[in-house]
Amino acid sequence: MNRKILAKNSTQTDKVAIAASVLTAAKKDNVFFDLPIGEKTTYRAGGSAAIFFRIDELDDLYVLSHALWQSSLEVMCLGKGSNTLVSEKGFSGICCALSDQFSYIETDKNDLTLTCGAAASLPQIARQSAAAGLSGMEWAVGIPGSCGGAVLMNAGGHGSDTATVVGRMDVFDLAGGQLITYQRDEVAFSYRHSSFSGREILLEAVFNLVPGDAQRSLVEIQEIVSWRRQHQPGGKNAGSVFKNPQGISVGKLLDELGLKGFRHRSACVSDKHANFFQLDTGGRSDDVLELIEIVREKVVRETGIVLEPEVKLVGFENLQ
Ligand SMILES: Cc1cc2nc3c(=O)[nH]c(=O)nc-3n(C[C@H](O)[C@H](O)[C@H](O)COP(=O)(O)OP(=O)(O)OC[C@H]3O[C@@H](n4cnc5c(N)ncnc54)[C@H](O)[C@@H]3O)c2cc1C
């Protein structure tokens, strides 16, 4: 296929127009312009994506790959938005998201495997696998993300994480325009990190579990849910804002620095768990980013520790 020649002085508007023409020519009903994506995150704040593209099937990813190749636009994938903060300015590229076609959860007691579409919800994965007598995913019940977001982030808690249980991963590489299957040892996972590039879209993951007792797993799940209710705030947040440096609990550190309840405009440090930053209803995502910067600066000044955000920042300039 020929590539349209992008003029050296192409503007963002030109690039959006090129991508729009490729996407709408192939999948008109899946393309949305200036769609508010901040509302799709758990902060429920922030701006729009220039283009939002819904992925219903594999073919859509070939179309998207072609649109990116033609336009040189940036792309991001949005899962359940529970680890993402979108700036008020929004995202000037293409935001893609998997539709419910990718929400399936299948258990196989003979193989001891759990096969999930990347849009499947983690709490549902935890409950469904437990009820089927497979153990190993109970920890995921309190994490309001998707299977794809969990693999990308190596989400975890309660003594386990995604890297411990994941096996095969089917990924579409938007840069190369091809489907790739990875085995667990081909991907580098570390604490809240995986080696996938921002242009690899996870489509399906297989988890290797162990035989369990449904009743016992469901009790464990209930205990995790109660623990979370007791120790973590509800409302508008994205879980832990910063990664815990080796051997340090950021929640405890911020508490010791007297930051619990600290407010910056419409955002504040939770007084229940200091590594959770809450946003008021109708608040601005930019206030959360400013709070992140203020807290980070205070921590460096007073302890010398440079905190790394765990939350994915979309449409912001780099942190100072
Ligand atoms: C109340 C609360 C509690 C939380 N507790 C925990 C916890 O205990 N442990 C923990 O690890 N996290 C926790 N989180 C954070 C969050 O839920 C996890 O990181 C989760 O895995 C993110 O999934 P998501 O679908 O919401 O991802 P999103 O926020 O939508 O995206 C996060 C990243 O994953 C990428 N991504 C999403 N889907 C795909 C895909 N299909 N293919 C490729 N990339 C993709 C995005 O591009 C982005 O880079 C918590 C969040 C909240 C709000």
The ligand as a Gaussian input file, in Angstrom:
#p B3LYP/6-31G(d) Opt

LIG

0 1
 C       -9.385000       1.929000      43.908000
 C       -8.218000       1.421000      43.111000
 C       -7.399000       0.437000      43.650000
 C       -6.306000      -0.052000      42.921000
 N       -5.530000      -1.021000      43.481000
 C       -4.492000      -1.517000      42.786000
 C       -3.672000      -2.567000      43.347000
 O       -3.890000      -3.051000      44.444000
 N       -2.638000      -3.018000      42.604000
 C       -2.353000      -2.523000      41.367000
 O       -1.398000      -2.996000      40.734000
 N       -3.094000      -1.536000      40.825000
 C       -4.156000      -1.026000      41.488000
 N       -4.922000      -0.029000      40.940000
 C       -4.533000       0.542000      39.632000
 C       -5.206000      -0.101000      38.393000
 O       -6.472000      -0.616000      38.717000
 C       -4.329000      -1.199000      37.770000
 O       -3.097000      -0.680000      37.333000
 C       -5.032000      -1.842000      36.554000
 O       -4.322000      -2.959000      36.130000
 C       -5.174000      -0.873000      35.380000
 O       -6.031000      -1.466000      34.413000
 P       -6.918000      -0.544000      33.461000
 O       -7.603000      -1.411000      32.480000
 O       -7.781000       0.347000      34.258000
 O       -5.769000       0.273000      32.744000
 P       -5.805000       1.779000      32.191000
 O       -5.754000       2.746000      33.312000
 O       -6.883000       1.937000      31.196000
 O       -4.392000       1.789000      31.447000
 C       -3.195000       1.603000      32.205000
 C       -2.063000       1.297000      31.219000
 O       -2.333000       0.045000      30.589000
 C       -2.391000       0.213000      29.173000
 N       -3.406000      -0.718000      28.646000
 C       -4.689000      -0.893000      29.059000
 N       -5.270000      -1.861000      28.338000
 C       -4.337000      -2.294000      27.439000
 C       -4.336000      -3.271000      26.402000
 N       -5.400000      -4.033000      26.110000
 N       -3.203000      -3.439000      25.672000
 C       -2.093000      -2.685000      25.928000
 N       -2.046000      -1.747000      26.892000
 C       -3.146000      -1.558000      27.648000
 C       -2.760000       1.670000      28.951000
 O       -2.343000       2.104000      27.676000
 C       -1.995000       2.328000      30.093000
 O       -0.630000       2.475000      29.743000
 C       -6.021000       0.469000      41.640000
 C       -6.851000       1.465000      41.105000
 C       -7.940000       1.937000      41.817000
 C       -8.814000       2.997000      41.231000

